[in-house]
Amino acid sequence: MAKVKVHVFLKPGVLDVQGKAVEGALQGLGWPGVSEARVGKLIAFDLADDVADKEAEVKRMCETLLANTVIESYKIEIA
């Protein structure tokens, strides 16, 4: 089994309301050096070894379901 991680974040320029809330909260709690906070999601799963081109298959998953490619970008890690 291959271990797959897909990191999904809003694209630069897209307002990240959750990121701004986290940034403001951290600053309010005494960490004034925090800036440009972004909130994303991590999707982790196992992929069968018999999948021939794992990278292409996971990319297809991202384009189909895991990321809204209009406003989100993603990074794939396969171990």
N, CA, C and O atoms as a GROMACS GRO file, in nm:
protein
  316
    1MET      N    1   0.083  -0.120   0.000
    1MET     CA    2   0.000   0.000   0.000
    1MET      C    3   0.087   0.125   0.000
    1MET      O    4   0.187   0.133   0.071
    2ALA      N    5   0.048   0.220  -0.080
    2ALA     CA    6   0.115   0.350  -0.081
    2ALA      C    7   0.037   0.445   0.010
    2ALA      O    8  -0.086   0.447   0.009
    3LYS      N    9   0.109   0.521   0.087
    3LYS     CA   10   0.048   0.623   0.174
    3LYS      C   11   0.039   0.752   0.092
    3LYS      O   12   0.140   0.800   0.041
    4VAL      N   13  -0.081   0.808   0.082
    4VAL     CA   14  -0.104   0.929   0.003
    4VAL      C   15  -0.152   1.040   0.095
    4VAL      O   16  -0.236   1.019   0.182
    5LYS      N   17  -0.096   1.159   0.074
    5LYS     CA   18  -0.144   1.279   0.142
    5LYS      C   19  -0.170   1.385   0.035
    5LYS      O   20  -0.086   1.409  -0.052
    6VAL      N   21  -0.286   1.448   0.044
    6VAL     CA   22  -0.319   1.557  -0.046
    6VAL      C   23  -0.345   1.680   0.041
    6VAL      O   24  -0.434   1.679   0.126
    7HIS      N   25  -0.267   1.784   0.019
    7HIS     CA   26  -0.282   1.911   0.090
    7HIS      C   27  -0.360   2.006  -0.001
    7HIS      O   28  -0.319   2.029  -0.115
    8VAL      N   29  -0.471   2.061   0.048
    8VAL     CA   30  -0.555   2.150  -0.032
    8VAL      C   31  -0.564   2.286   0.038
    8VAL      O   32  -0.597   2.294   0.157
    9PHE      N   33  -0.534   2.392  -0.036
    9PHE     CA   34  -0.541   2.529   0.017
    9PHE      C   35  -0.608   2.619  -0.085
    9PHE      O   36  -0.607   2.590  -0.205
   10LEU      N   37  -0.667   2.728  -0.036
   10LEU     CA   38  -0.720   2.828  -0.127
   10LEU      C   39  -0.604   2.889  -0.205
   10LEU      O   40  -0.494   2.905  -0.153
   11LYS      N   41  -0.630   2.922  -0.330
   11LYS     CA   42  -0.528   2.984  -0.413
   11LYS      C   43  -0.495   3.123  -0.361
   11LYS      O   44  -0.579   3.188  -0.299
   12PRO      N   45  -0.372   3.170  -0.387
   12PRO     CA   46  -0.338   3.307  -0.349
   12PRO      C   47  -0.437   3.405  -0.413
   12PRO      O   48  -0.476   3.389  -0.528
   13GLY      N   49  -0.476   3.505  -0.337
   13GLY     CA   50  -0.572   3.603  -0.388
   13GLY      C   51  -0.716   3.572  -0.350
   13GLY      O   52  -0.802   3.660  -0.357
   14VAL      N   53  -0.743   3.448  -0.311
   14VAL     CA   54  -0.878   3.410  -0.266
   14VAL      C   55  -0.884   3.435  -0.116
   14VAL      O   56  -0.801   3.385  -0.041
   15LEU      N   57  -0.983   3.512  -0.072
   15LEU     CA   58  -0.995   3.547   0.069
   15LEU      C   59  -1.014   3.421   0.154
   15LEU      O   60  -1.106   3.343   0.132
   16ASP      N   61  -0.926   3.405   0.251
   16ASP     CA   62  -0.931   3.291   0.343
   16ASP      C   63  -0.987   3.342   0.476
   16ASP      O   64  -0.911   3.386   0.563
   17VAL      N   65  -1.117   3.335   0.492
   17VAL     CA   66  -1.184   3.387   0.611
   17VAL      C   67  -1.138   3.312   0.735
   17VAL      O   68  -1.113   3.374   0.839
   18GLN      N   69  -1.127   3.181   0.727
   18GLN     CA   70  -1.080   3.103   0.842
   18GLN      C   71  -0.937   3.139   0.878
   18GLN      O   72  -0.904   3.151   0.996
   19GLY      N   73  -0.853   3.157   0.779
   19GLY     CA   74  -0.715   3.196   0.804
   19GLY      C   75  -0.707   3.330   0.874
   19GLY      O   76  -0.628   3.348   0.967
   20LYS      N   77  -0.788   3.426   0.830
   20LYS     CA   78  -0.790   3.558   0.894
   20LYS      C   79  -0.838   3.548   1.038
   20LYS      O   80  -0.786   3.617   1.125
   21ALA      N   81  -0.936   3.462   1.064
   21ALA     CA   82  -0.987   3.444   1.201
   21ALA      C   83  -0.878   3.384   1.290
   21ALA      O   84  -0.861   3.427   1.404
   22VAL      N   85  -0.806   3.284   1.240
   22VAL     CA   86  -0.698   3.222   1.316
   22VAL      C   87  -0.588   3.324   1.342
   22VAL      O   88  -0.537   3.334   1.454
   23GLU      N   89  -0.552   3.398   1.240
   23GLU     CA   90  -0.449   3.502   1.254
   23GLU      C   91  -0.487   3.604   1.361
   23GLU      O   92  -0.406   3.637   1.447
   24GLY      N   93  -0.610   3.653   1.356
   24GLY     CA   94  -0.657   3.750   1.454
   24GLY      C   95  -0.659   3.694   1.595
   24GLY      O   96  -0.622   3.762   1.691
   25ALA      N   97  -0.702   3.570   1.608
   25ALA     CA   98  -0.708   3.506   1.740
   25ALA      C   99  -0.568   3.488   1.798
   25ALA      O  100  -0.546   3.516   1.916
   26LEU      N  101  -0.475   3.443   1.716
   26LEU     CA  102  -0.338   3.425   1.764
   26LEU      C  103  -0.275   3.558   1.805
   26LEU      O  104  -0.206   3.566   1.906
   27GLN      N  105  -0.299   3.660   1.725
   27GLN     CA  106  -0.246   3.793   1.760
   27GLN      C  107  -0.309   3.841   1.891
   27GLN      O  108  -0.240   3.897   1.976
   28GLY      N  109  -0.439   3.819   1.907
   28GLY     CA  110  -0.509   3.860   2.028
   28GLY      C  111  -0.464   3.784   2.152
   28GLY      O  112  -0.477   3.834   2.264
   29LEU      N  113  -0.410   3.664   2.132
   29LEU     CA  114  -0.363   3.583   2.244
   29LEU      C  115  -0.215   3.606   2.275
   29LEU      O  116  -0.156   3.536   2.357
   30GLY      N  117  -0.157   3.705   2.208
   30GLY     CA  118  -0.020   3.740   2.243
   30GLY      C  119   0.087   3.702   2.144
   30GLY      O  120   0.206   3.710   2.177
   31TRP      N  121   0.051   3.661   2.024
   31TRP     CA  122   0.149   3.630   1.921
   31TRP      C  123   0.137   3.731   1.807
   31TRP      O  124   0.084   3.698   1.701
   32PRO      N  125   0.186   3.854   1.829
   32PRO     CA  126   0.168   3.960   1.730
   32PRO      C  127   0.247   3.939   1.601
   32PRO      O  128   0.220   4.005   1.501
   33GLY      N  129   0.342   3.849   1.602
   33GLY     CA  130   0.423   3.824   1.483
   33GLY      C  131   0.358   3.734   1.380
   33GLY      O  132   0.415   3.710   1.274
   34VAL      N  133   0.239   3.682   1.409
   34VAL     CA  134   0.170   3.592   1.316
   34VAL      C  135   0.105   3.675   1.205
   34VAL      O  136   0.036   3.773   1.232
   35SER      N  137   0.129   3.633   1.081
   35SER     CA  138   0.063   3.700   0.968
   35SER      C  139   0.044   3.601   0.854
   35SER      O  140   0.108   3.495   0.851
   36GLU      N  141  -0.042   3.635   0.764
   36GLU     CA  142  -0.068   3.554   0.644
   36GLU      C  143  -0.109   3.411   0.676
   36GLU      O  144  -0.069   3.318   0.605
   37ALA      N  145  -0.188   3.391   0.781
   37ALA     CA  146  -0.234   3.256   0.818
   37ALA      C  147  -0.329   3.203   0.710
   37ALA      O  148  -0.416   3.277   0.663
   38ARG      N  149  -0.314   3.078   0.673
   38ARG     CA  150  -0.400   3.013   0.576
   38ARG      C  151  -0.450   2.883   0.639
   38ARG      O  152  -0.374   2.814   0.707
   39VAL      N  153  -0.574   2.851   0.617
   39VAL     CA  154  -0.632   2.727   0.666
   39VAL      C  155  -0.664   2.640   0.546
   39VAL      O  156  -0.724   2.687   0.449
   40GLY      N  157  -0.624   2.516   0.552
   40GLY     CA  158  -0.650   2.423   0.443
   40GLY      C  159  -0.700   2.291   0.497
   40GLY      O  160  -0.746   2.282   0.611
   41LYS      N  161  -0.690   2.190   0.414
   41LYS     CA  162  -0.730   2.057   0.460
   41LYS      C  163  -0.626   1.955   0.413
   41LYS      O  164  -0.560   1.973   0.311
   42LEU      N  165  -0.614   1.849   0.490
   42LEU     CA  166  -0.527   1.738   0.458
   42LEU      C  167  -0.614   1.615   0.440
   42LEU      O  168  -0.694   1.581   0.527
   43ILE      N  169  -0.598   1.550   0.327
   43ILE     CA  170  -0.672   1.426   0.300
   43ILE      C  171  -0.567   1.316   0.288
   43ILE      O  172  -0.480   1.320   0.202
   44ALA      N  173  -0.576   1.217   0.376
   44ALA     CA  174  -0.478   1.108   0.378
   44ALA      C  175  -0.550   0.976   0.355
   44ALA      O  176  -0.657   0.951   0.411
   45PHE      N  177  -0.489   0.892   0.271
   45PHE     CA  178  -0.548   0.760   0.244
   45PHE      C  179  -0.442   0.666   0.191
   45PHE      O  180  -0.334   0.708   0.149
   46ASP      N  181  -0.474   0.537   0.193
   46ASP     CA  182  -0.388   0.433   0.135
   46ASP      C  183  -0.436   0.405  -0.007
   46ASP      O  184  -0.555   0.409  -0.036
   47LEU      N  185  -0.340   0.377  -0.094
   47LEU     CA  186  -0.372   0.345  -0.233
   47LEU      C  187  -0.306   0.213  -0.267
   47LEU      O  188  -0.187   0.193  -0.240
   48ALA      N  189  -0.381   0.124  -0.326
   48ALA     CA  190  -0.331  -0.011  -0.357
   48ALA      C  191  -0.206  -0.006  -0.444
   48ALA      O  192  -0.192   0.081  -0.530
   49ASP      N  193  -0.117  -0.100  -0.421
   49ASP     CA  194   0.008  -0.107  -0.495
   49ASP      C  195  -0.012  -0.138  -0.643
   49ASP      O  196   0.074  -0.106  -0.725
   50ASP      N  197  -0.125  -0.200  -0.678
   50ASP     CA  198  -0.146  -0.239  -0.818
   50ASP      C  199  -0.192  -0.123  -0.907
   50ASP      O  200  -0.213  -0.142  -1.027
   51VAL      N  201  -0.207  -0.003  -0.852
   51VAL     CA  202  -0.239   0.114  -0.933
   51VAL      C  203  -0.113   0.154  -1.007
   51VAL      O  204  -0.012   0.188  -0.944
   52ALA      N  205  -0.118   0.151  -1.140
   52ALA     CA  206   0.003   0.168  -1.222
   52ALA      C  207   0.066   0.306  -1.206
   52ALA      O  208   0.182   0.316  -1.166
   53ASP      N  209  -0.007   0.411  -1.235
   53ASP     CA  210   0.047   0.547  -1.227
   53ASP      C  211  -0.022   0.620  -1.113
   53ASP      O  212  -0.121   0.690  -1.132
   54LYS      N  213   0.032   0.601  -0.993
   54LYS     CA  214  -0.031   0.655  -0.873
   54LYS      C  215  -0.047   0.806  -0.878
   54LYS      O  216  -0.152   0.859  -0.842
   55GLU      N  217   0.057   0.876  -0.921
   55GLU     CA  218   0.053   1.022  -0.927
   55GLU      C  219  -0.061   1.069  -1.018
   55GLU      O  220  -0.137   1.159  -0.981
   56ALA      N  221  -0.074   1.010  -1.134
   56ALA     CA  222  -0.179   1.049  -1.228
   56ALA      C  223  -0.317   1.016  -1.172
   56ALA      O  224  -0.412   1.093  -1.189
   57GLU      N  225  -0.327   0.904  -1.106
   57GLU     CA  226  -0.456   0.862  -1.049
   57GLU      C  227  -0.499   0.956  -0.937
   57GLU      O  228  -0.616   0.995  -0.930
   58VAL      N  229  -0.406   0.993  -0.849
   58VAL     CA  230  -0.440   1.085  -0.739
   58VAL      C  231  -0.472   1.224  -0.795
   58VAL      O  232  -0.561   1.291  -0.745
   59LYS      N  233  -0.400   1.266  -0.898
   59LYS     CA  234  -0.431   1.395  -0.961
   59LYS      C  235  -0.573   1.393  -1.016
   59LYS      O  236  -0.647   1.491  -1.003
   60ARG      N  237  -0.612   1.282  -1.078
   60ARG     CA  238  -0.749   1.271  -1.128
   60ARG      C  239  -0.850   1.278  -1.015
   60ARG      O  240  -0.957   1.339  -1.030
   61MET      N  241  -0.818   1.218  -0.900
   61MET     CA  242  -0.906   1.226  -0.783
   61MET      C  243  -0.921   1.371  -0.738
   61MET      O  244  -1.031   1.417  -0.706
   62CYS      N  245  -0.809   1.443  -0.736
   62CYS     CA  246  -0.811   1.584  -0.694
   62CYS      C  247  -0.895   1.668  -0.788
   62CYS      O  248  -0.978   1.748  -0.744
   63GLU      N  249  -0.876   1.650  -0.917
   63GLU     CA  250  -0.948   1.728  -1.017
   63GLU      C  251  -1.097   1.695  -1.018
   63GLU      O  252  -1.180   1.779  -1.052
   64THR      N  253  -1.132   1.572  -0.979
   64THR     CA  254  -1.271   1.527  -0.982
   64THR      C  255  -1.346   1.558  -0.853
   64THR      O  256  -1.462   1.599  -0.857
   65LEU      N  257  -1.280   1.539  -0.737
   65LEU     CA  258  -1.352   1.547  -0.611
   65LEU      C  259  -1.281   1.623  -0.499
   65LEU      O  260  -1.344   1.703  -0.429
   66LEU      N  261  -1.153   1.599  -0.480
   66LEU     CA  262  -1.086   1.643  -0.358
   66LEU      C  263  -1.059   1.793  -0.351
   66LEU      O  264  -1.048   1.847  -0.241
   67ALA      N  265  -1.048   1.861  -0.465
   67ALA     CA  266  -1.021   2.005  -0.465
   67ALA      C  267  -1.112   2.076  -0.563
   67ALA      O  268  -1.144   2.023  -0.670
   68ASN      N  269  -1.154   2.194  -0.527
   68ASN     CA  270  -1.227   2.282  -0.619
   68ASN      C  271  -1.120   2.364  -0.690
   68ASN      O  272  -1.077   2.467  -0.640
   69THR      N  273  -1.078   2.319  -0.807
   69THR     CA  274  -0.962   2.377  -0.873
   69THR      C  275  -0.984   2.519  -0.924
   69THR      O  276  -0.890   2.583  -0.970
   70VAL      N  277  -1.105   2.568  -0.915
   70VAL     CA  278  -1.130   2.708  -0.951
   70VAL      C  279  -1.068   2.799  -0.844
   70VAL      O  280  -1.010   2.903  -0.876
   71ILE      N  281  -1.082   2.760  -0.717
   71ILE     CA  282  -1.035   2.846  -0.608
   71ILE      C  283  -0.930   2.779  -0.519
   71ILE      O  284  -0.874   2.844  -0.431
   72GLU      N  285  -0.903   2.650  -0.540
   72GLU     CA  286  -0.809   2.579  -0.455
   72GLU      C  287  -0.695   2.519  -0.537
   72GLU      O  288  -0.711   2.482  -0.653
   73SER      N  289  -0.579   2.510  -0.472
   73SER     CA  290  -0.467   2.437  -0.531
   73SER      C  291  -0.438   2.318  -0.439
   73SER      O  292  -0.484   2.314  -0.325
   74TYR      N  293  -0.363   2.224  -0.489
   74TYR     CA  294  -0.334   2.105  -0.409
   74TYR      C  295  -0.191   2.059  -0.432
   74TYR      O  296  -0.130   2.089  -0.534
   75LYS      N  297  -0.139   1.984  -0.334
   75LYS     CA  298  -0.006   1.925  -0.343
   75LYS      C  299  -0.021   1.778  -0.304
   75LYS      O  300  -0.085   1.745  -0.204
   76ILE      N  301   0.037   1.693  -0.381
   76ILE     CA  302   0.028   1.548  -0.360
   76ILE      C  303   0.160   1.495  -0.306
   76ILE      O  304   0.268   1.529  -0.356
   77GLU      N  305   0.151   1.410  -0.201
   77GLU     CA  306   0.266   1.337  -0.149
   77GLU      C  307   0.233   1.189  -0.151
   77GLU      O  308   0.129   1.147  -0.100
   78ILE      N  309   0.321   1.111  -0.209
   78ILE     CA  310   0.302   0.966  -0.211
   78ILE      C  311   0.427   0.901  -0.154
   78ILE      O  312   0.538   0.923  -0.202
   79ALA      N  313   0.406   0.819  -0.049
   79ALA     CA  314   0.521   0.749   0.014
   79ALA      C  315   0.505   0.600   0.000
   79ALA      O  316   0.590   0.524   0.046
   0.00000   0.00000   0.00000
